[in-house]
């Protein structure tokens, strides 16, 4: 049944293979439909009024397994009748071949290809085009009037340890984040928020920028193989995802319980001779004092923290492709002003 969907998806050989024959079925409160490999639509028999139309994706990076296990739990608990389906939800396994190979990607990083005019013919390029098409069609099917905010959570885990193991990345886009979203994320155990300062062609940015959704990349701990994840810290997040499927309200706590950061700069790898000048095991959000040398690049030269502003490093990875981002540089900001009821 449904929890087999994960296995079936990971058994298929390529992105293009036919979905398994058991493409449709029933779940408590509604039905499911596998509309493409790794793309599962859940449709309630009766939609709860004021419920949210949501996209939940995982496995855009193939070695980030905790969110996949989390989705497996959410589906198993739905099938077991622990809650009924009450809202339309699209579940996505982003990069099945990479998940099978336990690698971040096969040809290129999928999470920078979500741009409408993206060209390229790798498996990942074709996958990005398919996912963009399916997400847009899903929102148009279930939310043509945009009566309620559209929602997309793209679930990841980070390569490094982190001063905040669970944090949200708010993509840069015209659509502002609603106060309710901050409170829901805080209620789901998110500890920090990182606001992007420029367009970055990730999956959650796609939903926010092109489709007006409340799109977030959620980092839920650290990369580990299947079976080695501790899902206990993710129970509040599981409850939020289940509330979305059920169409029920979820726990909200004040946004101020999270630390807020904004991106001020980024380190780009511009040549084959590139190095980050801090240890490999530096945790995300580690702060560096003004004047500290952070990177050396044969083409771009030395990057030094500017005067007067300590900077924190997030997502450092010297082994990115040339031309790609090797780290974000961020600093703390005040939480967004949220009108009190
Ligand atoms: Zn990731």
Boltz pocket constraint, residues with backbone or C-beta under 6 A from the ligand:
constraints:
  - pocket:
      binder: B
      contacts: [[A, 60], [A, 61], [A, 64], [A, 155], [A, 156], [A, 157], [A, 158]]
      max_distance: 6.0
